[in-house]
Amino acid sequence: MAVQQPKKTVLCTWEIGGELGHISRFSAIVRELEARDYQVVVALKDLSRALPFFRDTNATLIQAPVWLPKITMQRPIACLADSLLLLGYLEPDPLDCLVRAWRSLFDLVQPDLMIFDYSPTAMLAFSDKHLPKIQVGSGFCDPVPGHPIADWRPYTSTDQLVQRQEQRVLQVINEVRQRHQWPPLVRLADMFAVDRVFITGLREFDPYGKVRHAHYCLASAQSTKPPAILPQGRPRLVVYLKPAYPQLNLLLRALARCGAEVFIVCPQGPVELLKSVAGEHLHFTTDLVNLAGAIAEADLFVGHGNAGTLREALVAGTPILVLPIQLEQLLTGQKVRLLGVGELVEKIESEEELALLINDLLRRRDSCRQAIANLLALYPQPYAAVQDAVVDACQQLMLSQ
């Protein structure tokens, strides 16, 4: 009788960021890993919203070691080094404590392979672990080893600020590495060395797209929920909103004025406020839905510029209106405008003006769709879904051990 081999264990980590995209991406990856008989442990920054994504899996969910103190800068964040300085990289002792916590987690899990999603400290902590490593992300916070980190500022500058901040963070990182008797890093990006990189979006929106060797995964994760069926007869507008959007009231009033069938998805959003603008041609939900399916039916997608919904809209051929909340989304919106696939509104001046812009975008949606088609023509089909590409790579890397 054959002896059954123990399952291989995969440790998935998410450390920084606040979007549901990190959780939903791992949810799809976990399902595919389990379908291929892997045991999965997922260390998440935020467990409070994770259960709906992992309820029907066998994954072990644990809290990731994260930095809790709130530190702010007196100027806008300019680069990855700035972000890290606010998240435990200001001094060696706190960073070393996080590194030790990650290493304790490693000892507890004893993984055979690791998948990182915006987890720089986990990558630092496991830099001496010689086992397969995979990185997934949008590209924005995923620098390329051997290259400088990107300047995130929406304007060009020669002030050397990014270079100075990188050296400042490197000094702290190398102090911690010296304590663990690891060789120093030359560049901050060298901390991100892995075996495979998977970017869930288009190369054109990747700040490192010109130098990165990665797999760009454009296909959507499959959802069991049906898409929202939008009424026919008027242009169809799908909107994905965060309750924290600072101009939410103004935006909702503008949506109510535009001449479209509007479907708003606002998870955990303010129900009474949404009810105040709802009507015959404007509907909303605060639940999770098959957003990709709804976007595919739309004539225009309105969102904040998140990497996941941007990808869904472009692959569906749907023009985009970006209303950014944070810097990455602003840069995404600038690229959307530059490529001619939609428009960017940094600040809503009035509900009348925004309603006019939405109606104008709907009128010229065919030109935006053509620009999207030209962009997608650069990518061979069928598009890969990140969960399929990642788990295929897991299989290959494990066989090569």
C-alpha positions in Angstrom: 0.0 0.0 0.0 1.4 3.4 -1.0 2.2 5.8 1.7 0.5 9.1 1.3 3.0 12.0 1.1 2.3 15.0 3.4 0.8 18.0 1.8 3.2 20.9 0.9 2.5 24.1 2.9 2.3 27.5 1.3 2.6 30.7 3.4 0.8 33.7 1.9 1.6 37.1 3.5 0.0 40.5 3.2 1.5 43.3 5.4 0.8 46.8 4.0 -2.1 48.5 2.3 -5.8 48.9 3.0 -7.7 47.7 0.0 -9.9 44.6 -0.3 -7.9 43.7 -3.4 -5.2 42.1 -1.3 -7.6 39.8 0.4 -9.7 38.9 -2.7 -6.5 38.1 -4.6 -5.3 35.7 -2.0 -8.8 34.2 -1.7 -8.6 33.2 -5.4 -5.1 31.9 -5.0 -5.9 29.9 -1.9 -8.8 28.2 -3.7 -6.6 27.2 -6.6 -3.8 26.0 -4.2 -6.3 23.8 -2.3 -7.7 22.4 -5.5 -4.1 21.2 -6.2 -3.8 19.7 -2.7 -1.6 22.3 -1.0 -2.1 23.2 2.6 -2.3 27.0 3.0 -1.6 29.5 5.8 -2.5 33.1 5.2 -1.0 35.9 7.3 -3.1 39.0 6.8 -2.7 42.6 7.9 -6.4 42.9 8.5 -8.5 40.0 9.6 -11.6 42.0 10.3 -12.9 41.7 6.7 -11.4 38.4 5.7 -14.1 35.8 6.6 -16.4 36.3 3.6 -13.4 35.6 1.3 -12.1 32.5 3.1 -15.3 31.1 4.8 -15.5 28.1 2.4 -11.8 27.3 2.3 -9.6 25.3 4.6 -7.0 28.0 4.9 -5.5 28.8 8.3 -5.8 32.5 8.9 -3.4 34.3 11.2 -2.6 37.9 12.0 0.5 39.2 10.2 3.1 41.1 12.2 2.3 44.8 11.4 3.4 48.3 12.6 0.6 49.9 14.7 2.0 53.4 15.7 0.6 56.2 13.5 3.4 58.4 12.1 2.9 61.2 9.6 5.1 63.3 7.4 4.9 67.1 7.0 5.0 66.7 3.2 3.3 64.3 0.8 4.8 60.8 0.4 7.2 60.7 -2.5 8.3 57.1 -2.8 8.3 53.6 -1.3 11.1 54.6 1.2 8.8 57.3 2.6 6.1 54.7 3.2 8.4 52.4 4.9 9.7 55.1 7.2 6.2 55.5 8.5 5.7 51.7 8.9 8.6 50.6 11.2 11.7 51.4 9.2 12.6 54.6 11.0 14.9 52.9 13.5 16.6 49.5 13.7 15.1 48.2 17.0 11.4 48.4 15.9 12.2 47.0 12.5 14.2 44.2 14.1 11.3 43.4 16.3 9.0 43.0 13.3 11.6 40.8 11.5 11.9 38.6 14.6 8.1 38.3 14.7 8.0 37.2 11.0 10.7 34.7 11.7 8.8 33.2 14.6 5.8 32.9 12.3 8.0 31.1 9.8 9.1 28.7 12.5 5.5 28.0 13.4 4.3 27.4 9.9 7.4 25.7 8.4 6.3 26.5 4.8 7.7 24.9 1.7 6.9 27.9 -0.5 6.0 31.6 0.2 3.8 34.1 -1.7 4.2 37.8 -0.8 1.6 40.5 -1.4 3.1 43.9 -0.4 5.0 42.3 2.5 8.5 44.0 2.5 9.3 43.1 6.1 8.4 39.5 5.6 10.7 39.5 2.5 13.4 41.0 4.6 12.9 38.5 7.4 13.0 35.5 5.1 15.9 36.7 3.0 18.1 33.8 4.3 15.4 31.2 3.7 16.3 29.2 0.6 12.9 28.1 -0.6 10.7 29.2 -3.5 9.3 32.7 -3.3 6.6 34.4 -5.4 5.5 38.0 -5.4 2.1 39.3 -6.5 0.9 42.9 -6.7 -0.1 45.8 -8.8 3.5 46.8 -9.5 3.3 50.2 -7.7 5.0 49.0 -4.5 7.0 46.2 -6.1 10.4 47.6 -7.1 12.8 45.7 -9.3 16.0 44.4 -7.8 19.0 46.1 -9.2 17.1 49.3 -10.0 16.3 52.5 -8.2 12.9 52.9 -6.6 10.3 54.9 -8.4 9.5 58.6 -7.7 5.8 58.6 -7.0 5.4 62.4 -7.2 3.0 63.4 -10.0 5.5 65.9 -11.3 9.2 65.7 -12.3 11.9 66.8 -9.9 15.7 66.9 -9.7 15.9 67.5 -5.9 17.4 64.0 -5.2 14.8 63.5 -2.4 13.9 59.9 -3.4 17.6 58.9 -3.5 18.2 60.4 0.0 15.2 58.7 1.5 16.3 55.4 -0.1 19.7 55.7 1.6 18.1 56.6 4.9 15.9 53.4 4.9 18.8 51.3 3.6 20.9 52.3 6.5 18.3 51.0 9.0 17.7 47.8 7.0 21.4 47.1 6.8 21.8 47.6 10.5 19.1 44.9 11.1 20.7 42.7 8.5 24.1 43.0 10.3 22.5 41.9 13.5 21.4 38.7 11.8 24.7 38.3 10.0 23.3 38.8 6.6 25.2 40.8 3.9 24.2 44.4 3.3 21.9 45.5 0.5 23.1 47.9 -2.2 19.6 49.1 -3.1 16.3 49.0 -1.4 14.8 47.1 -4.3 17.2 44.2 -3.7 15.1 43.3 -0.7 12.4 42.3 -3.1 14.3 39.5 -4.8 12.1 36.5 -5.5 11.8 33.6 -8.0 8.7 34.8 -9.8 6.8 38.0 -10.0 3.1 38.3 -11.1 1.6 41.7 -11.7 -2.2 41.9 -11.8 -2.6 44.6 -14.4 -1.2 46.1 -17.6 2.5 46.9 -18.0 1.5 50.5 -19.0 0.3 51.1 -15.4 3.4 49.5 -13.8 6.0 52.2 -12.7 8.7 49.6 -13.3 7.1 48.2 -16.5 10.1 49.2 -18.7 12.6 47.2 -16.7 10.5 44.4 -15.1 10.6 40.8 -16.2 7.2 39.6 -14.9 4.0 37.8 -15.8 1.1 40.4 -16.4 -2.1 38.7 -15.4 -5.2 40.3 -16.9 -8.0 37.7 -16.5 -10.4 38.1 -13.6 -10.9 35.7 -10.8 -14.1 33.8 -11.3 -17.0 34.7 -9.1 -20.0 32.5 -8.2 -22.3 35.5 -7.9 -24.1 36.6 -11.1 -23.4 40.0 -12.5 -25.9 42.8 -11.8 -28.2 43.1 -14.8 -28.5 46.8 -15.7 -31.6 48.0 -17.5 -31.4 48.7 -21.2 -32.4 52.0 -22.9 -30.1 54.5 -21.3 -26.3 54.5 -21.0 -25.2 52.2 -18.1 -22.9 53.5 -15.4 -21.3 51.2 -12.8 -19.7 53.0 -9.8 -17.4 51.5 -7.1 -17.1 53.8 -4.2 -15.2 53.9 -0.9 -17.1 55.4 2.0 -14.0 57.3 2.9 -14.0 59.3 -0.4 -14.0 62.9 0.9 -16.4 64.3 -1.7 -18.9 61.4 -1.4 -22.0 63.6 -1.0 -21.1 65.8 -4.0 -20.4 62.7 -6.1 -23.7 61.0 -5.3 -25.7 64.1 -6.2 -23.8 64.4 -9.5 -24.5 60.7 -10.3 -28.2 61.3 -9.6 -28.2 64.1 -12.2 -26.5 62.3 -15.1 -28.6 60.8 -17.8 -27.6 57.1 -17.2 -28.8 54.0 -15.5 -26.5 54.1 -12.4 -25.5 51.1 -10.3 -23.4 52.0 -7.2 -21.4 49.4 -5.3 -20.3 50.8 -1.9 -19.3 48.0 0.5 -20.1 49.0 4.1 -21.2 52.4 2.8 -23.6 54.9 4.4 -27.0 53.4 3.7 -29.1 56.4 4.5 -27.0 58.7 2.4 -27.2 56.3 -0.5 -31.0 56.0 -0.1 -31.3 59.8 -0.3 -30.2 59.7 -4.0 -31.6 56.4 -5.0 -34.4 56.4 -7.6 -35.8 54.9 -10.7 -32.5 55.2 -12.5 -30.0 55.0 -9.6 -29.6 51.8 -7.6 -27.0 50.8 -5.0 -25.7 47.9 -2.9 -23.5 47.9 0.2 -22.7 44.2 -0.3 -19.9 42.4 -2.2 -21.0 41.6 -5.7 -19.5 40.3 -8.9 -18.1 43.7 -9.8 -16.3 42.3 -12.9 -19.5 41.1 -14.3 -21.2 44.5 -13.7 -18.3 46.4 -15.2 -18.5 44.3 -18.3 -22.1 45.4 -18.8 -21.3 49.1 -18.3 -20.8 51.9 -20.8 -18.6 53.7 -18.2 -17.0 52.7 -15.0 -16.4 55.2 -12.2 -14.0 54.3 -9.4 -11.0 55.5 -7.4 -8.3 54.1 -9.6 -7.7 50.8 -7.7 -5.5 48.4 -9.7 -8.0 45.6 -9.6 -11.1 47.4 -10.8 -9.0 49.3 -13.4 -7.9 46.0 -14.9 -11.4 44.6 -14.9 -12.7 47.7 -16.7 -9.9 47.7 -19.4 -10.2 44.0 -20.1 -14.0 44.5 -20.5 -13.4 47.4 -22.8 -15.2 49.8 -20.5 -14.0 53.5 -20.3 -13.0 54.7 -16.9 -13.5 57.8 -14.8 -11.0 58.0 -11.9 -11.7 59.9 -8.7 -8.6 59.3 -6.6 -8.3 59.2 -2.9 -4.5 58.6 -2.6 -1.3 59.0 -4.6 -1.2 55.7 -6.4 -4.7 56.3 -7.7 -3.9 59.8 -8.8 -0.9 58.5 -10.9 -3.2 55.8 -12.3 -5.8 58.4 -13.3 -3.1 60.5 -15.0 -2.1 57.4 -17.0 -5.8 56.7 -17.9 -6.1 60.3 -19.3 -2.8 60.0 -21.1 -3.7 56.8 -22.8 -7.1 58.1 -23.8 -9.1 55.3 -22.1 -11.0 57.6 -19.8 -10.7 60.7 -17.6 -9.4 61.9 -14.3 -11.1 64.2 -11.8 -8.7 65.2 -9.0 -11.3 67.3 -7.2 -15.0 67.8 -7.9 -15.8 71.4 -8.3 -19.6 71.1 -8.5 -22.2 68.4 -9.0 -23.3 70.2 -12.2 -19.8 70.1 -13.7 -19.2 66.4 -12.8 -22.6 65.4 -14.3 -21.7 67.2 -17.5 -18.3 65.4 -17.6 -19.9 62.0 -17.1 -22.4 62.7 -19.9 -19.6 63.9 -22.2 -17.6 60.7 -21.5 -20.6 58.6 -22.2 -21.0 60.4 -25.6 -17.4 59.7 -26.6 -17.2 56.2 -25.1 -16.5 54.7 -28.6 -13.2 56.5 -28.9 -12.2 55.4 -25.4 -13.1 51.8 -26.3 -11.0 52.0 -29.4 -8.0 53.2 -27.3 -8.6 50.3 -24.9 -8.7 47.9 -27.8 -5.4 49.2 -29.1 -3.9 48.8 -25.7 -5.1 45.2 -25.2 -3.9 44.2 -28.7 -0.4 44.3 -27.2 -1.2 41.3 -25.0 -1.7 37.8 -26.3 -4.8 35.9 -25.4 -6.1 34.0 -23.6 -5.3 36.3 -20.6 -4.0 34.5 -17.5 -5.7 34.8 -14.2 -3.4 35.4 -11.3 -4.5 32.4 -9.3 -3.8 30.0 -12.2 -0.5 31.6 -13.1 0.7 31.7 -9.5 -0.2 28.1 -8.7 1.3 26.9 -12.0 4.5 28.6 -10.8 4.2 26.9 -7.4 4.0 23.5 -9.1 7.1 24.3 -11.3 9.1 25.7 -8.4 8.3 22.7 -6.1 9.3 20.2 -8.8 12.7 22.0 -9.3 13.5 21.6 -5.6 
